[in-house]
């Protein structure tokens, strides 16, 4: 193998290593972003349910609770169980 071929091979290996590293970093960041979004949505859902539960316990009309929280009739029915 010539020196040029050896240098080319080393360059390709280094390029592959850097590419893998960058790919892992991008994957981690995407995973973090997805986890943040999922956590945000779960928190928002928890808050909606908590507010609706409090409204129903304090005598609010079911339609008012649905309107204020954005929950469906089925979702409100789950709270009452």
Secondary structure, DSSP 8 states (H G I E B T S, - for coil): --HHHHHHHHHHHHHHHHHHHHHHHHHHHHHHHHHHHHHHHHHHHHHHHHHHHHHHHTT--HHHHHHHH---HHHHHHHH-
